[in-house]
Amino acid sequence: MENEFNIQSRQHHAMKNAIIIGAGIVGLATARALAVRGCKVTVFERSQQAVGASVRNFGMVWPIGQPTGEMYETALRSRAIWKKSCTEAGIWHNENGSLHLAYHDDEWAVLEEFVAENQAVRPAISLLSKKQVRRSSLTHGKPLRSCPLISPKNTVSSFILAWP
């Protein structure tokens, strides 16, 4: 006959341990996923502060970069998990969207095609002309060339696709 101690002891030994190397966005996502599944997780990070790929654009949670369908839906769920995790942990996060610039007519055509094919699934996308951007709140009333959101100097002659 098994007593409560034996059951608890066996359950304790059944818990799996995992080691994650790297506390970037991928490492932390993996650690969280394993912890939610009941694993005991230890994360090792070589640096005192973020200095790797997660500091650059790889630290963004960017669903728009995924193809419409299962990958996009997975990316939206991932974004929801990160927002919840950041809020619960008191970590700053900011949902700004992204700007996609077209410097040439062929690039503009790609953006037009993307919007036409995806607007029903991704209703927050907007295709804006130079004139619309200049009048919008995106630039906080400043000339586009001085807007801190946009760094290339030649964007004044480009078009912008914005996700608010």
C-alpha positions, -999 to +999 in steps of 0.1 A: +000+000+000+014+034-010+013+062+015+012+099+007+049+103+013+058+077-014+035+093-039+049+128-033+084+114-034+078+097-067+062+128-082+092+149-071+116+125-088+094+125-120+099+163-123+122+170-152+151+195-150+161+217-178+191+240-183+188+269-207+219+286-220+212+323-228+186+347-213+176+363-246+141+362-261+145+326-274+161+313-242+135+329-219+106+318-242+120+282-240+124+285-202+089+297-197+074+270-220+092+243-200+083+258-167+046+259-177+048+222-185+061+215-150+099+214-155+123+229-131+143+253-152+177+270-146+188+297-170+225+306-175+234+339-190+270+351-195+264+388-193+251+410-165+229+430-189+214+424-223+240+427-250+233+400-276+208+396-304+178+404-281+190+439-277+189+445-314+158+439-335+157+402-325+143+413-292+112+425-309+080+405-308+070+411-344+040+391-357+038+411-389+069+393-402+050+359-403+030+346-432-008+347-428-022+315-413-009+293-386+025+310-382+008+344-379-017+331-353+012+315-334+031+348-334+000+366-320-003+341-292+034+345-285+030+383-284+001+379-259+023+357-237+051+382-237+028+411-229+013+392-200+047+381-187+062+416-189+031+430-171+033+404-144+070+409-139+068+447-139+091+448-170+087+477-193+073+470-228+058+491-255+035+481-283+044+505-310+038+486-342+063+491-370+070+512-401+079+497-434+095+520-459+093+519-497+121+538-514+112+527-550+081+520-570+086+482-570+088+483-532+056+504-530+039+478-552+049+450-528+034+469-499+002+476-518-001+439-526+006+429-490-021+452-477-046+441-503-040+404-495-039+408-457-062+436-446-091+412-438-069+392-415-047+420-402-072+449-398-047+472-381-025+477-411-026+510-430-009+521-462+000+558-459+014+582-485+041+608-478+014+634-474-007+613-450+024+606-429+033+643-428-001+651-414-003+621-390+006+618-354+034+594-363+058+623-366+045+642-335+041+673-356+077+674-367+090+672-403+095+636-413+133+640-417+136+650-380+113+623-366+133+601-342+112+571-354+128+572-388+165+574-392+174+572-430+178+607-443+162+599-477+129+588-462+113+621-472+110+608-507+096+574-496+063+559-486+054+544-453+033+515-443+024+518-406+009+495-381-006+516-353 
